[in-house]
């Protein structure tokens, strides 16, 4: 049976209206509700289902971030994960933490924990990078199945249905492998009160990137973060002639 490593990220809750900082260096996070990245919830759910089917023997959740990242790990533990690893990154280091750093951390932990499968969400809803799974697979030199909408276990392999622009693509990858979860892979469960209580007793190991030999120095610089432009109100036109006139005024024709 496989040991599964799942990446979970603490992000601003999807229902919160994002506000840009006055100095345009980022978004306001203080006093703002955070939760687990929705795509990572899907990854956790898939890992738990694998354990329920006796495909996985143990599930380990990993989260990189400040002390509050442990709340996200507790959510994963309440959903059915066995134990957590908190890679503590805070302050300026966390603000400049990028997918390349997280990929190296996940790859090192996958090796240390002798994981057979790494599952992450296809992207985080805060930075929308969609890079972590691909780069983790590259660092490990493992096969990858990204944007998975269905996963089936075979003899030493996985058959993965991928969502692509043209429809669906089915690939077969040998284990160990890296998989990223797409929206339609499953419907994550809600953690029950008894499981939330049990999660408080499950172990969370704390490490730092330095302990893992990973350099988290910034590779890119955020120059400016700005609100998207406000959409102009529409208007009702009487006829085609008025439409053509409006288009000419706007320099479109």
C-alpha positions in Angstrom: 0.0 0.0 0.0 1.1 3.5 -0.7 2.1 6.4 1.6 0.6 9.6 0.4 2.0 13.1 0.9 -0.6 15.9 0.4 0.3 19.6 0.1 -2.2 22.1 1.8 -1.9 25.8 1.6 -3.5 28.5 3.9 -5.1 31.1 1.7 -7.6 34.0 2.1 -11.0 32.5 2.1 -12.7 32.4 -1.3 -15.7 34.4 0.0 -13.6 37.3 1.2 -13.4 40.5 -0.9 -9.7 41.1 -1.5 -8.3 44.5 -0.7 -5.0 45.8 -2.0 -2.6 47.4 0.4 -2.3 51.2 0.0 1.4 50.9 -0.9 0.5 48.3 -3.6 3.0 45.7 -2.2 0.4 43.0 -1.8 -3.1 42.3 -0.4 -4.4 42.9 3.1 -4.1 39.7 5.2 -4.3 41.0 8.8 -7.7 40.3 10.4 -8.9 38.5 7.2 -10.5 35.1 7.3 -8.3 32.3 6.0 -9.0 28.7 5.1 -7.5 25.8 3.2 -7.1 26.3 -0.5 -10.2 24.7 -2.2 -8.2 22.6 -4.7 -6.0 21.3 -1.8 -9.2 20.2 0.0 -10.0 18.1 -3.1 -6.4 16.6 -2.9 -6.9 15.7 0.8 -10.3 14.2 0.1 -8.8 12.0 -2.7 -6.0 10.8 -0.4 -8.6 9.9 2.3 -10.7 8.0 -0.2 -7.6 6.1 -1.2 -7.0 5.1 2.4 -10.7 4.1 2.8 -10.2 1.8 -0.2 -7.0 0.3 1.4 -5.0 1.8 -1.5 -3.1 4.1 0.9 -1.6 3.1 4.2 -0.8 6.5 5.6 -1.5 10.2 4.7 0.8 13.0 5.6 -0.3 16.6 5.1 2.4 19.3 4.6 1.8 23.1 4.9 4.4 25.9 4.5 3.7 29.1 6.3 3.5 30.9 9.6 2.2 29.5 12.9 -1.4 29.9 11.6 -0.7 27.2 8.9 -1.2 24.7 11.7 -4.9 25.5 11.6 -5.0 24.4 8.0 -3.2 21.2 8.9 -5.7 20.5 11.7 -8.5 20.8 9.1 -6.7 18.2 7.0 -6.3 16.0 10.1 -10.0 16.3 10.9 -10.8 15.2 7.3 -8.9 12.0 7.8 -5.2 12.7 7.4 -2.9 10.8 9.8 -0.3 13.3 10.7 1.0 16.7 9.7 4.3 18.5 8.9 4.4 22.2 9.4 7.3 23.9 7.5 7.6 27.2 9.3 8.1 30.2 7.1 7.1 33.6 8.4 7.6 37.3 7.9 9.3 38.6 4.8 10.4 35.0 3.9 6.8 33.9 3.7 5.8 37.0 1.6 8.5 36.0 -1.0 7.9 32.2 -0.8 7.3 30.9 -4.3 6.3 27.6 -5.9 9.9 26.7 -6.7 10.7 26.8 -2.9 7.5 24.8 -2.0 8.4 22.2 -4.7 11.9 21.6 -3.3 10.4 21.3 0.2 7.7 18.8 -0.9 10.3 16.8 -2.9 12.7 16.6 0.1 9.8 15.5 2.4 8.6 13.0 -0.1 12.1 11.4 -0.1 12.5 11.6 3.7 9.0 10.1 4.3 9.4 7.5 1.6 6.2 8.6 -0.1 4.8 6.8 -3.1 2.4 9.5 -4.2 2.3 13.3 -3.8 -1.0 15.0 -4.3 -1.6 18.8 -4.4 -4.3 21.1 -5.7 -3.8 22.1 -9.3 -3.3 25.8 -8.1 -3.8 28.1 -5.2 -6.6 30.6 -5.4 -4.3 33.4 -4.1 -1.5 33.4 -6.6 -3.0 31.1 -9.3 0.5 29.9 -10.2 -0.3 26.3 -11.2 3.4 25.4 -10.9 4.0 23.4 -7.7 3.0 19.9 -8.9 4.9 20.2 -12.1 8.1 21.4 -10.4 7.9 18.9 -7.6 7.8 16.1 -10.2 10.7 17.7 -12.0 12.8 17.9 -8.8 12.0 14.3 -7.9 12.2 13.1 -11.6 8.9 11.4 -11.0 6.0 11.1 -13.6 3.2 13.5 -13.2 -0.6 13.6 -13.8 -1.9 17.1 -13.6 -5.5 18.5 -13.7 -6.8 15.1 -12.6 -10.6 14.6 -12.7 -10.4 10.8 -12.0 -7.7 8.5 -10.5 -7.7 4.7 -10.6 -5.0 2.5 -9.0 -3.5 -0.3 -11.1 -0.6 -2.7 -10.4 2.2 -0.3 -9.6 0.6 2.5 -11.6 -2.2 5.1 -11.7 -4.6 5.7 -14.6 -5.5 9.4 -14.5 -8.1 11.2 -16.5 -6.9 14.8 -17.2 -9.0 17.9 -18.0 -7.5 19.6 -21.0 -8.7 22.4 -23.4 -9.9 19.9 -26.0 -11.7 17.6 -23.6 -10.4 14.7 -21.5 -7.0 12.9 -21.8 -6.3 9.6 -20.1 -2.7 8.9 -19.1 -1.0 6.0 -17.1 1.9 6.9 -14.8 4.1 4.6 -12.8 4.5 5.0 -9.0 6.0 6.9 -7.4 4.3 9.9 -9.0 3.0 13.4 -8.5 -0.7 14.3 -9.1 -2.5 17.6 -9.1 -6.3 17.7 -8.4 -8.8 19.4 -10.6 -12.2 20.7 -9.6 -14.2 17.7 -10.7 -12.1 15.0 -9.0 -14.4 14.8 -6.0 -16.6 16.6 -3.5 -14.6 17.2 -0.3 -16.3 16.1 2.9 -17.0 18.3 5.9 -15.1 17.4 9.0 -17.4 16.1 11.7 -17.2 17.3 15.3 -15.8 14.0 16.7 -13.1 14.1 14.0 -12.3 17.7 14.8 -11.7 16.7 18.4 -9.6 13.7 17.4 -7.5 15.9 15.1 -6.3 17.9 18.1 -4.5 14.8 19.3 -2.9 13.9 16.0 0.8 14.8 15.7 2.1 17.8 13.8 5.9 17.9 13.3 7.5 21.3 12.9 10.6 21.9 10.7 12.1 24.8 8.8 13.3 25.0 5.2 16.9 25.2 6.5 16.4 21.8 8.3 15.5 20.4 4.8 18.4 22.1 3.1 16.1 24.4 1.0 17.1 28.0 0.2 14.0 30.2 0.2 15.7 33.3 -1.1 13.4 35.3 -3.4 13.7 34.5 -7.1 11.3 37.2 -8.3 10.4 40.7 -7.1 6.7 41.8 -6.9 6.8 45.3 -8.5 3.2 46.2 -7.9 -0.2 44.7 -7.0 -3.3 46.6 -8.2 -7.0 46.2 -8.3 -8.5 45.1 -11.7 -10.0 48.0 -13.6 -13.6 48.8 -12.8 -16.0 47.6 -15.5 -17.9 50.5 -17.2 -21.7 50.4 -17.1 -23.5 49.3 -20.2 -26.0 51.3 -22.1 -29.1 50.6 -24.2 -29.0 51.9 -27.8 -32.0 52.7 -29.9 -30.7 51.4 -33.3 -27.8 50.3 -35.4 -26.9 53.8 -36.4 -26.5 54.9 -32.7 -24.3 51.7 -32.1 -22.0 52.6 -35.1 -21.8 56.2 -33.8 -20.7 54.9 -30.3 -18.1 52.6 -31.8 -16.7 55.5 -33.9 -16.6 57.7 -30.8 -14.6 55.0 -29.0 -12.2 54.6 -31.8 -13.3 51.0 -32.4 -14.2 51.4 -36.1 
